[in-house]
Amino acid sequence: MWADQLTAVGTTAIAYDAIGNPTTYNGYSLTWDGRQLKEMEKTNSVIEFLYNADGIRTSKTVNGTEHVYTLNGSRIVSEAWGDILLIYLYDESGSPIGMQYRKSSYAADVFDTFYFEKNLQGDIIAIYTESGRKILEYTYDAWGNHTTTWHNVSGANSISQIYITNEEIRNTAEVFCIFLLGAGHDVYTAT
């Protein structure tokens, strides 16, 4: 164990394997292949991950539903599962600035577009519709814990609510606990 290794979040302990990968986190048991997260499992929830030869995640399967990522080099540019397509939007420096959502039932070339507002640290602090209506706001405390506030969202039929509560930009029914490896963000630890 390293002197600066996170050992708990609140009262929830975090265990690690010999090379420093977390093996338990937030109720999940984590299985690794080297430094690649292969599976997260807890009661009624199994999430499996696949990677290409360069170590970039190409798919995940959440309780039997496969999410397939399309890559441009090492950047994930889209994600598809079931009848849903998400296209991730990036600025000229490669930082995510938004996403487009489409269901197969939409008319051809029709997407719902959402844009991110970020603070100076790069944390997403709000999400807006294409028309500029704020639908979601994140506030963070000094420890990185966040509070989510929904604005003008009409229940579970809102795509933004469905998507973000499941992923938070590919990231939270799946817990983003790839500590400091840059592969995701944990909503509890802000890593």
N, C-alpha and C positions, 0 to 999 in steps of 0.2 A: 504494500500500500504506500502511495506517495503522500507526503506531508500535506500537500494542497488538494488532495482528492476529496471530492464531495461524497460524504458518507451518509447523508440523510437530507431529505427535503421535509421540513416540519418534523413530524414524528415517524415518517416513513423511511426506513433504512434502505440503503443502496449497497448491494454486494457486487464484487468484481471478480473476474477470472485472473489468471496469472499474468496476462499481458495488458490488463487494465480496462478491458471491456466490461461494462455493467452487465450482470447476469440476472438481476432483479431490479425492477423499478415500477413504482406506482401500481403494484398488483400484477405486473407482467413478469413472466420468465422469459429471458432473452437468450437466443441461441446464435452463436457467431461462427463464421468461417474466417479465421484470421481476424482482420479488422472490419469485415463486412457483416452487417446484421442480416441474418438469414430468416429468423422467425421470432415473433413475439406472441406469447400465449398466456391467457388467463381464462377463467371460467367463461364459457360461451363466446370466446373471442380468440381467433387465430389469424395472424397477419404474417404472410410469407413474402420474401423479397428475392428478386433475381437481378443479376448484374451482368454487364457485358465484359469483354476481356480487359477493358480499361478501368474496370471497377466502378462504372457509372450505373446507377440503378435504372433498369429498363422496365421493370414491372413490380407490382405488389398485388397480392391476393388477400382480400379482406373477407373473412368468413365465406370463402368460395367465389367471391366476385373479383375478377381480375381487372386491374387497372394497368393499361399499357402506356408507357411513355415514349414519345417520339423525341429523338435527340438531334441537335445541331452541334456537332462536336461534343463537348461535355455539358452543354446546356439543355435542360428539358424544355422543349418548346410547346408540347401539348401532352394531354393525358386523356385517355378514352376508357370508359367502362360502361357496360350495358348500352343504353342508347344516348349516352352523354359524352360530349366532347368539350374539353377545356383547352383554351389556347392561352399560354402565359405571355404577357407583354413585358418587354424589357426596354430600358433606356439605352442610350449609346454607350454607356459604360458597363452594361450587362446587369444592372440592378433591376429587380422586378418592380414594375410600376402598375400592374393591373392584370386582368384576365378577362377572357371572353368565354361565355358559356353557351352551349347549344344542345338542345335535345333533338332527336331524330324527327319529332313531330313538328318542329319549327319549319316555316317556309324556307326554301333554298336560300342560302347565304344570309340567314337571319341569326344574329347573336345578341345576347345580353352582355353588355360591356361594363366592367367595374374597374375603378381606378383607386390606387392606394395613396393615402397621405402618410408621410413619414416624418419622424422627428430628426434632429441633427445626428442622432446615433444610427439612423437607418431602420428603427423599429416602425412597423406599421401601426399608426395611431388612429386611422379612420379609413373607411371604404365608402366610395361614392359611386352612384350610378352614372351612366354616360351623360345624363342631363344635369348632373351636379348635385343630386339629392344625397345627403349623407344617410347611409343605412346602418352603419356600424361604427362604433368608436371603442378603442382600447385605451385604458389608462393603466399605467404601470406604477408600482411603488418602488422604493429604493432597492428592493431585493429582486425585482423583475416579475413579481406576481402581477397578473393583470385582471382587470375587471372589464367585462364586455357589456356595452350598452347598445341595444338595438334602437334605431330611429325609423319610424314610419314603415315598419315591416309588417306585412299582413300574414302572420302565422307561418306554418311549415310549407306553404305553397311558394314561398319566396325562394328562388334559387340561391340567392346569396346566403340565406340562413341555412338551407340544406347543405350547401357546399362548405361553408366556413365552419360550421359546427362539426362536420366530419373531418375536415382537412386542415384548416387554417394555413392556406397556401402549402399544400401537400404536407400538410403538417397539421388531426389531433385525436380522433378516435384511435388512430395510430399515434402513439406517444413518441415525440421526436426527441429521443434520448440518446443521440449519437454524440455524446458529450465532446465538445471542442473539435470534432472532426470535420465540421463544415457541411455535413450531409443533411442536416435538418435543424429545426429549432424546437426545443422543448418548451411548451407553453408554461410549465411550472417553474422552470429554472432560467428561462430566457437565454439558454445557450444555443 
